Amino acid sequence: MISVTIILISLLSGCSTPISTQRLITDENWSQLGFNKGQRGENPVAELALQKTVSEVNDTVNLDYDTYLKGYQKGLESYCSLEQLRQMGLEMKMDWGVCEFRREGEGLYQVYWKQGFDRSMSSDGGW
């Protein structure tokens, strides 16, 4: 009975695992590879470093770095949401990191950051 439970848990957890980087490279799904990186709020992989990884996974695959960057930008836009900016304000982060591009965009992102920041200041009693 215990082994059946372990097998079921293993199978179910496998279903929720995102597609691996190796699989995306093999499938030449550059857009999704970039999207995943951006959606986690990480910096994009430099072209030469990514090319090296691609060659290690499958040396017959050709990297489409432009498609990777387009996917990355979409993922980054998803990550840098209004709620993410509010959270940064709550954490009193002055540096928006990969979301810095939002400062120049709509003022709404700054409003959400300030709401979080003000809330953090009022609950901390100031500096």
GROMACS elastic network, one bead per residue, 0.5 to 0.9 nm:
[ bonds ]
;  ai    aj funct       b0    kb
    1     4     6  0.52226   500
    1     5     6  0.64213   500
    1     6     6  0.88294   500
    2     5     6  0.51078   500
    2     6     6  0.62728   500
    2     7     6  0.86861   500
    3     6     6  0.50393   500
    3     7     6  0.61524   500
    3     8     6  0.85991   500
    4     7     6  0.51084   500
    4     8     6  0.61711   500
    4     9     6  0.86246   500
    5     8     6  0.51013   500
    5     9     6  0.61276   500
    5    10     6  0.85290   500
    6     9     6  0.51496   500
    6    10     6  0.61126   500
    6    11     6  0.86168   500
    7    10     6  0.50644   500
    7    11     6  0.61704   500
    7    12     6  0.86239   500
    8    11     6  0.50994   500
    8    12     6  0.60908   500
    8    13     6  0.85118   500
    9    12     6  0.51542   500
    9    13     6  0.60229   500
    9    14     6  0.84159   500
   10    13     6  0.53018   500
   10    14     6  0.61078   500
   10    15     6  0.88232   500
   11    14     6  0.50975   500
   11    15     6  0.65310   500
   12    15     6  0.52384   500
   12    16     6  0.69712   500
   13    16     6  0.54363   500
   13    17     6  0.65938   500
   14    17     6  0.52750   500
   14    18     6  0.87008   500
   15    18     6  0.82213   500
   17    20     6  0.81659   500
   19    22     6  0.83251   500
   19    23     6  0.64411   500
   19    24     6  0.68748   500
   20    23     6  0.51840   500
   20    24     6  0.63455   500
   20    25     6  0.86712   500
   21    24     6  0.51001   500
   21    25     6  0.61534   500
   21    26     6  0.85616   500
   21    33     6  0.67828   500
   22    25     6  0.51155   500
   22    26     6  0.60838   500
   22    27     6  0.85002   500
   22    53     6  0.89247   500
   22    54     6  0.81803   500
   22    57     6  0.62619   500
   22    58     6  0.86409   500
   23    26     6  0.50300   500
   23    27     6  0.60043   500
   23    28     6  0.83266   500
   23    29     6  0.85006   500
   23    57     6  0.89812   500
   24    27     6  0.50390   500
   24    28     6  0.58543   500
   24    29     6  0.50317   500
   24    30     6  0.70197   500
   24    32     6  0.72955   500
   24    33     6  0.62424   500
   25    29     6  0.61993   500
   25    30     6  0.70227   500
   25    33     6  0.76762   500
   25    53     6  0.88590   500
   25    54     6  0.63418   500
   25    57     6  0.72546   500
   25    58     6  0.76837   500
   25    61     6  0.77106   500
   25    63     6  0.83221   500
   26    29     6  0.77890   500
   26    54     6  0.83320   500
   26    57     6  0.73223   500
   26    58     6  0.65912   500
   26    61     6  0.71553   500
   27    30     6  0.84925   500
   27    61     6  0.88877   500
   28    31     6  0.86582   500
   28    33     6  0.88623   500
   28    61     6  0.71678   500
   28    62     6  0.79046   500
   28    63     6  0.75059   500
   28    64     6  0.82333   500
   29    32     6  0.56466   500
   29    33     6  0.63367   500
   29    34     6  0.88778   500
   29    67     6  0.88269   500
   29    68     6  0.83132   500
   30    34     6  0.61913   500
   30    35     6  0.84709   500
   30    63     6  0.74903   500
   30    64     6  0.65110   500
   30    65     6  0.73354   500
   30    66     6  0.86360   500
   30    67     6  0.58245   500
   30    69     6  0.83792   500
   30    70     6  0.89843   500
   30    71     6  0.72676   500
   31    34     6  0.52750   500
   31    35     6  0.60303   500
   31    36     6  0.86431   500
   31    64     6  0.88874   500
   31    65     6  0.89965   500
   31    66     6  0.88250   500
   31    67     6  0.53559   500
   31    69     6  0.74040   500
   31    70     6  0.65936   500
   31    72     6  0.70850   500
   31    74     6  0.89628   500
   32    36     6  0.60109   500
   32    37     6  0.85982   500
   32    68     6  0.74784   500
   32    71     6  0.60127   500
   32    72     6  0.79368   500
   32    75     6  0.86649   500
   33    36     6  0.54063   500
   33    37     6  0.66140   500
   33    38     6  0.89572   500
   33    68     6  0.65003   500
   33    71     6  0.72016   500
   33    72     6  0.75895   500
   34    37     6  0.52147   500
   34    38     6  0.62880   500
   34    39     6  0.85694   500
   34    44     6  0.71759   500
   34    45     6  0.85202   500
   34    67     6  0.79458   500
   34    69     6  0.59949   500
   34    70     6  0.72866   500
   34    73     6  0.76630   500
   34    74     6  0.83850   500
   34    75     6  0.72021   500
   35    38     6  0.51649   500
   35    39     6  0.59199   500
   35    40     6  0.86168   500
   35    68     6  0.76095   500
   35    69     6  0.82524   500
   35    70     6  0.79603   500
   35    73     6  0.69671   500
   35    74     6  0.60348   500
   35    76     6  0.72453   500
   35    78     6  0.89419   500
   36    39     6  0.51563   500
   36    40     6  0.64046   500
   36    41     6  0.89354   500
   36    71     6  0.80671   500
   36    72     6  0.70926   500
   36    75     6  0.62484   500
   36    76     6  0.87782   500
   37    40     6  0.54561   500
   37    41     6  0.67711   500
   37    42     6  0.56796   500
   37    43     6  0.71581   500
   37    44     6  0.65008   500
   37    45     6  0.83216   500
   37    71     6  0.87868   500
   37    72     6  0.62487   500
   37    75     6  0.69845   500
   37    76     6  0.78932   500
   38    41     6  0.50953   500
   38    42     6  0.56674   500
   38    43     6  0.69288   500
   38    44     6  0.70063   500
   38    71     6  0.78511   500
   38    73     6  0.64652   500
   38    74     6  0.72221   500
   38    77     6  0.77159   500
   38    78     6  0.78916   500
   38    79     6  0.68307   500
   38    98     6  0.87378   500
   39    42     6  0.75589   500
   39    72     6  0.76174   500
   39    73     6  0.88154   500
   39    74     6  0.79153   500
   39    76     6  0.51831   500
   39    77     6  0.76325   500
   39    78     6  0.59666   500
   39    80     6  0.82584   500
   40    43     6  0.89725   500
   40    75     6  0.77450   500
   40    76     6  0.77108   500
   40    79     6  0.65870   500
   41    75     6  0.81203   500
   41    76     6  0.62541   500
   41    79     6  0.59321   500
   41    80     6  0.76216   500
   41    97     6  0.85862   500
   41    98     6  0.64821   500
   41    99     6  0.80274   500
   42    45     6  0.88420   500
   42    76     6  0.82502   500
   42    98     6  0.71135   500
   43    46     6  0.88590   500
   43    72     6  0.88472   500
   43    98     6  0.67903   500
   44    47     6  0.87614   500
   44    68     6  0.88090   500
   44    69     6  0.75162   500
   44    72     6  0.68825   500
   45    48     6  0.83537   500
   45    49     6  0.64910   500
   45    50     6  0.59089   500
   46    49     6  0.53413   500
   46    50     6  0.61027   500
   46    51     6  0.85331   500
   47    50     6  0.51513   500
   47    51     6  0.60114   500
   47    52     6  0.86017   500
   47    63     6  0.87865   500
   47    65     6  0.65633   500
   48    51     6  0.50043   500
   48    52     6  0.62154   500
   48    53     6  0.87405   500
   49    52     6  0.51233   500
   49    53     6  0.64096   500
   49    54     6  0.87044   500
   50    53     6  0.50251   500
   50    54     6  0.60942   500
   50    55     6  0.85665   500
   50    63     6  0.81103   500
   50    65     6  0.85238   500
   51    55     6  0.61206   500
   51    56     6  0.86140   500
   51    62     6  0.83156   500
   51    63     6  0.64303   500
   51    65     6  0.87030   500
   52    55     6  0.51257   500
   52    56     6  0.62717   500
   52    57     6  0.87583   500
   53    56     6  0.50856   500
   53    57     6  0.62972   500
   53    58     6  0.86098   500
   54    57     6  0.51748   500
   54    58     6  0.59542   500
   54    59     6  0.68347   500
   54    60     6  0.89663   500
   54    61     6  0.70966   500
   54    62     6  0.79204   500
   54    63     6  0.70817   500
   55    58     6  0.51734   500
   55    60     6  0.75099   500
   55    61     6  0.73489   500
   55    62     6  0.85642   500
   56    59     6  0.64789   500
   57    61     6  0.87413   500
   58    61     6  0.58205   500
   59    62     6  0.79890   500
   63    66     6  0.88964   500
   63    67     6  0.89145   500
   63    68     6  0.84475   500
   64    67     6  0.55861   500
   64    68     6  0.64382   500
   64    69     6  0.89663   500
   65    69     6  0.61657   500
   65    70     6  0.86261   500
   66    69     6  0.51402   500
   66    70     6  0.62722   500
   66    71     6  0.86855   500
   67    70     6  0.50701   500
   67    71     6  0.62094   500
   67    72     6  0.84749   500
   68    71     6  0.51898   500
   68    72     6  0.60647   500
   68    73     6  0.87055   500
   69    73     6  0.61269   500
   69    74     6  0.86861   500
   70    73     6  0.51775   500
   70    74     6  0.64885   500
   70    75     6  0.87853   500
   71    74     6  0.51899   500
   71    75     6  0.62707   500
   71    76     6  0.85912   500
   72    75     6  0.50706   500
   72    76     6  0.60322   500
   72    77     6  0.85774   500
   73    77     6  0.61366   500
   73    78     6  0.86080   500
   74    77     6  0.51491   500
   74    78     6  0.63562   500
   74    79     6  0.87557   500
   75    78     6  0.50240   500
   75    79     6  0.62126   500
   75    80     6  0.86407   500
   76    80     6  0.59655   500
   76    81     6  0.87945   500
   76    98     6  0.77105   500
   76    99     6  0.76050   500
   77    80     6  0.51894   500
   77    81     6  0.67438   500
   77    99     6  0.82237   500
   77   102     6  0.89702   500
   78    81     6  0.58733   500
   79    84     6  0.69937   500
   79    99     6  0.81893   500
   80    83     6  0.79995   500
   80    84     6  0.57458   500
   80    85     6  0.66760   500
   80    98     6  0.80079   500
   80    99     6  0.55111   500
   80   100     6  0.89994   500
   80   102     6  0.75834   500
   81    84     6  0.50762   500
   81    85     6  0.63951   500
   81    86     6  0.86859   500
   81    99     6  0.88557   500
   81   109     6  0.79982   500
   82    85     6  0.51881   500
   82    86     6  0.62530   500
   82    87     6  0.86758   500
   82   108     6  0.77410   500
   82   109     6  0.57301   500
   82   110     6  0.88610   500
   82   112     6  0.61742   500
   82   113     6  0.78934   500
   83    87     6  0.61581   500
   83    88     6  0.86291   500
   83   109     6  0.88946   500
   83   112     6  0.73411   500
   83   113     6  0.85013   500
   84    87     6  0.50228   500
   84    88     6  0.62729   500
   84    89     6  0.87083   500
   84   112     6  0.88567   500
   84   113     6  0.84042   500
   85    89     6  0.62866   500
   85    90     6  0.86602   500
   85    96     6  0.78897   500
   85    99     6  0.81354   500
   85   102     6  0.89184   500
   85   109     6  0.64693   500
   85   110     6  0.77327   500
   85   112     6  0.61653   500
   85   114     6  0.86956   500
   85   116     6  0.78966   500
   86    89     6  0.50210   500
   86    90     6  0.62596   500
   86    91     6  0.86780   500
   86   109     6  0.80755   500
   86   110     6  0.86758   500
   86   111     6  0.83900   500
   86   114     6  0.72190   500
   86   115     6  0.65121   500
   86   117     6  0.74866   500
   87    91     6  0.62131   500
   87    92     6  0.85042   500
   87    93     6  0.88462   500
   87   112     6  0.86585   500
   87   113     6  0.72529   500
   87   116     6  0.61784   500
   87   117     6  0.84134   500
   88    91     6  0.50069   500
   88    92     6  0.61604   500
   88    93     6  0.53265   500
   88    94     6  0.80073   500
   88    95     6  0.87337   500
   88    96     6  0.72818   500
   88   113     6  0.64863   500
   88   116     6  0.71452   500
   88   117     6  0.77062   500
   89    93     6  0.58301   500
   89    94     6  0.76985   500
   89   112     6  0.77158   500
   89   114     6  0.60268   500
   89   115     6  0.70029   500
   89   118     6  0.76430   500
   89   119     6  0.82770   500
   89   120     6  0.74054   500
   90    93     6  0.76825   500
   90   113     6  0.76945   500
   90   114     6  0.85672   500
   90   115     6  0.79929   500
   90   118     6  0.76818   500
   90   119     6  0.66123   500
   90   120     6  0.50023   500
   90   121     6  0.82537   500
   91    94     6  0.89856   500
   91   116     6  0.77944   500
   91   117     6  0.72230   500
   91   120     6  0.71715   500
   92   113     6  0.88854   500
   92   116     6  0.78620   500
   92   117     6  0.55463   500
   92   118     6  0.88866   500
   92   120     6  0.70248   500
   92   121     6  0.82262   500
   93    96     6  0.67081   500
   93   117     6  0.82118   500
   95    99     6  0.87853   500
   95   100     6  0.73795   500
   96    99     6  0.52084   500
   96   101     6  0.85155   500
   96   102     6  0.84587   500
   96   103     6  0.84174   500
   97   100     6  0.55560   500
   97   101     6  0.88831   500
   98   101     6  0.73621   500
   99   102     6  0.56413   500
   99   103     6  0.78710   500
  100   103     6  0.57193   500
  100   104     6  0.79107   500
  101   104     6  0.58494   500
  101   105     6  0.69223   500
  102   106     6  0.72132   500
  102   107     6  0.85161   500
  102   109     6  0.64599   500
  102   110     6  0.79158   500
  103   106     6  0.75344   500
  103   107     6  0.74108   500
  103   109     6  0.69559   500
  103   110     6  0.64112   500
  104   107     6  0.78204   500
  105   108     6  0.83328   500
  105   109     6  0.76730   500
  105   110     6  0.89284   500
  106   109     6  0.62745   500
  106   110     6  0.78158   500
  107   110     6  0.52416   500
  107   111     6  0.63055   500
  107   112     6  0.88434   500
  108   112     6  0.62560   500
  108   113     6  0.86222   500
  109   112     6  0.52107   500
  109   113     6  0.62227   500
  109   114     6  0.85889   500
  110   113     6  0.50387   500
  110   114     6  0.60459   500
  110   115     6  0.85407   500
  111   114     6  0.51089   500
  111   115     6  0.61540   500
  111   116     6  0.87544   500
  112   115     6  0.50330   500
  112   116     6  0.63884   500
  112   117     6  0.85971   500
  113   116     6  0.52522   500
  113   117     6  0.61168   500
  113   118     6  0.85688   500
  114   118     6  0.58251   500
  114   119     6  0.82967   500
  115   118     6  0.51969   500
  115   119     6  0.60858   500
  115   120     6  0.85644   500
  116   119     6  0.51163   500
  116   120     6  0.61557   500
  116   121     6  0.86219   500
  117   120     6  0.50847   500
  117   121     6  0.61580   500
  117   122     6  0.86681   500
  118   121     6  0.50099   500
  118   122     6  0.61328   500
  118   123     6  0.85838   500
  119   122     6  0.52057   500
  119   123     6  0.61832   500
  119   124     6  0.85239   500
  120   123     6  0.52415   500
  120   124     6  0.59990   500
  120   125     6  0.83685   500
  120   126     6  0.82125   500
  121   124     6  0.51705   500
  121   125     6  0.58644   500
  121   127     6  0.71901   500
  122   125     6  0.51528   500
  122   126     6  0.62919   500
  123   126     6  0.77698   500
  124   127     6  0.72796   500
